[in-house]
Amino acid sequence: MVVKLTLSISPKKVALVLTIVVICLSIVSLAGQFSRYILGHGNLFGLVRLFNVGEDSNIPTWYSSITLLLCSLLLALIATSKKIVCTRFILHWKVLSAIFLYLSIDEVAMIHENADRILGSSITRTGFLYYGWVAVGIPLTLIFLLSYLKFLTHLPRKIRLLFFLAGAIFVSGAIGAEMFAGRYEELYSFKNMTHAMITAVEEFCEMFGIVVFIYALLSYMNLNLTEVHFCIQKAAIQPKRRVIDDADIQQ
């Protein structure tokens, strides 16, 4: 018996659920930091670190990595569909998919933080460039935007606006709020509730920007891909071969 599984996805419902998750993670994280810096309880059976959006290797990190990977998979599906119909900008979709795959890996492997340590020893860390990787991130972002202008203009107006909105929200957190956090850390040389709030804003912008981008991708697929079928190919049955030994050959 062959079972056909159909999964209907609503872009709005997916975005709503993910938005609720992002808000809940942000609130729980801030509550933990309030407990740490105001009430003096910085552990709470490990829950403070487990839900701290400013820490690594915890639940917010896992969530962010999963959503970034989802973006990569959706972009790969779109790139595959574009290849089938032989339209323009196939490479742009593929590169975007690769970028988000890297971001997903970076979220758990902390590649950019390791790069920040290396850059910190080779450049002057001061002011809003206290985190060394920002000095590289800003020009790379501008180069990326310029190289994708034609790609963005060919998108439907609604999708184009959503792409810009998602990018603006994400970059304002990943680079903008990160610069303020670095400046604050340089001035006061310690972390407190204010620093925790800046970090919470930074991570919220990053996570919510990804939610908007996922909504944009699903909406684009809704316009161009009405159905997506996944088929698991059965292994071909190989005909049995008779083993011929030396005795058979001599006969």
N, C-alpha and C positions, 0 to 999 in steps of 0.2 A: 504494500500500500504506500503510495507516494503522497506526502502531506505538503500542501502548498501554503506557505506562510506569507501573509501580507501585512506589512507594517506601514500605517499611514502616519505621517509626521506633519504637524502643524507648526510652521515657523514661529507664530505668535505664542503658542503654548510652550514651546521649547524655550523661547526667550524669557517668558514669564517665570518658568520654573528655575532657570539658571539665575535670573535676577534675584529671586527670593533666596537662593542658596548663597549668592554673593553678599547680600545684605545680612543674612544670618551669620555668615563667617566673620564679617566685619564687626558686627555687634558683639559677638562672643569674644573676639580678639580684643576689642577695646575694654570689655568687662574684665578680662584677664589682666590687662595692663593697669586698669584702675585698681584691681586687687593688689597688684605688685607694688605700684608706686605710691598709692594713696593709703591703702589699708595695711600694707606691709606683709601681705601674703603672696609671695612670688612663685609658689609651687602648686598648691592645691592638687596634690596627687599627680602632678605632671600635666594637668589639664591646661595650665597657663601657656607652657611651651608648645603643647600639642596643637593648640588653636591660634597661636600667635602668627599673624600674617607676616610679621617681620622676621620670623625664623625660617630655617630650612628643614627639610626632612620631616614634615608633619602633614596634617590634613589639608590646610590651604595650599601647600606646595603640590600635594598629590592632585587636588582639584584643578589647579592651574595647568599642570602638566597634561592632564586628561583633556581639558578643553582646547588646549593648543594642539594636541594630537588630533582631536576631532576636526579642527580647522584644516589641518594638513590633509586628512582623509577626504574631506569634502572638496577641497581644492584639487586633489588628485582625481576625484570622480569627474569634476567639471573638465579638467584637462583631457581626460580620456574621452569624454563625449565630444569635445572640440576636435580631437584628433580623428574621430570617426567621420564627422561631417566636413573635415578639412577646412576649418575656418581660421581666421587670423588670431594672433596672440596666444597660440598654444604654449609657446615657451614661457610666456609671462605667467600663465596659470601654473606651469610646472615649477618655475622658480619660487613662486609664492608658496606652493606646497612644501618645497624643500626648506624654505626659510622657517615655516611654522613647525616643521619636523625638528629643525635645529633648536628652535625656541623651546619646544617641549622637552628635548633632551637637556638643554641648558638649565631648565627649571629645576631638575633633579640633580644634575651633575655639577651645577654651579660653575660653568665654564667662564662666564663673564666676571665672576668674582675672583677667580684665579688670575684672569687677565688684568683685573684691577690692581692686584698686588704687584704684578710685573710692571705695569705702567706707573704705579705709584713710586717706584724706585728710579724711574727714568724721566719723569716730568715733575714740575712743581705743583704740589697739591695745595691749592688755596682757593678761598672764596667759593663760588658756585661750582668750581671744578675740583672740589675736594675729593670726590670720587673720580679717579683717573679715567675710568672707562667712558665717562660722559664726554670727554674731549674727543673721543673717537666716535661715539654714538651719534653726536649731532651732525657731523659732516656725512656720515654714512646714511643717516635718515634723509638728508637733503638730496644726496645722490640718488637714493632709491626713489624719492618722490619725483625727481626730474625724469628719471628713466621710465617711470610708469605713467606719465601724463597722458600720452596717446592712448594707452591701455584704458585709463580711467574715463577718458572722453567717449570711448566707444560703448561704454556700459549704459544701460537704461538710466534715466534721470534719477529715479528713486534709489536704485542700487548704487549709483555713483555717490549720491549724497550720504547714504548709509556707510559706504566705504570711507569717505572723508570723515564722517562723524566718529566712526570706530577708531580710525587712525589718530584723530585729534585727541580723543579721550585717552587712548592707550599711551600715546607719547607724552601727554601732559602729566601722566603718572610716572611712567618709566624713566623719563628724562627730567621733566619740569619739577615734580615733587621731590625727585631724587636729588636735584641740585639744591633745593631748599633744605633738605635733610642733611646734606653734606655741609652746607654753610652753618647750620645750627650746631652740628657736631664739632665743627672747627672752633666755633666761638665758645662753646661751653664744655667741650671735651668730656661730656658724660651723657648718658641717656636717661631721660625722665619722661613724665607723662606727655609733655609737649612734643618731644621727639617721637613718642609712640603714636601720637595723633597724626603727625606729619606722615609717618610710615603707613598708618592705616589709610590715609587719603591716597597715598601713592599706590598701594596695593589694590584699593577699591577701584581706582581709575583703570588700572591694568586689567583686572578681572572683568569689570563692566564693559570696557572697550572690546574685550574678546566676545562677550555676550552679544553686543551689537553686531560684531563681525559675523558671528555664527548666524544670527538672524538675517543678515544681508546675504550670506551664502545660500541659506535655505530658501530665501525668497527668490534669489536668482535661479536656483535649481527648479523652483516651482514654476518659473516662467519658461524655462528652456528644457527641463527634464521632467516630464509629467510622471514617468515611471522609471524605476531602476530595478533591474532584475539581477539577482546573484545566483549563478548556477555552479554547482559542484560537479565537475566532470568525472564521470565514472571511468575507472581504469579499463582500458581495452583488454579483452580476453585474448590472450595469446594462444594460438593453436599448439597442441602438443607436438613436440618433435621427437622422432624416433632416434635414439642414441645408436649410432653405428660403430661397432668396435672393429678391431683388426680381423677377427674371424669372419665377420660378414663380408668384409672387403675381399678376403682371399677366396670366398665362395663365389 
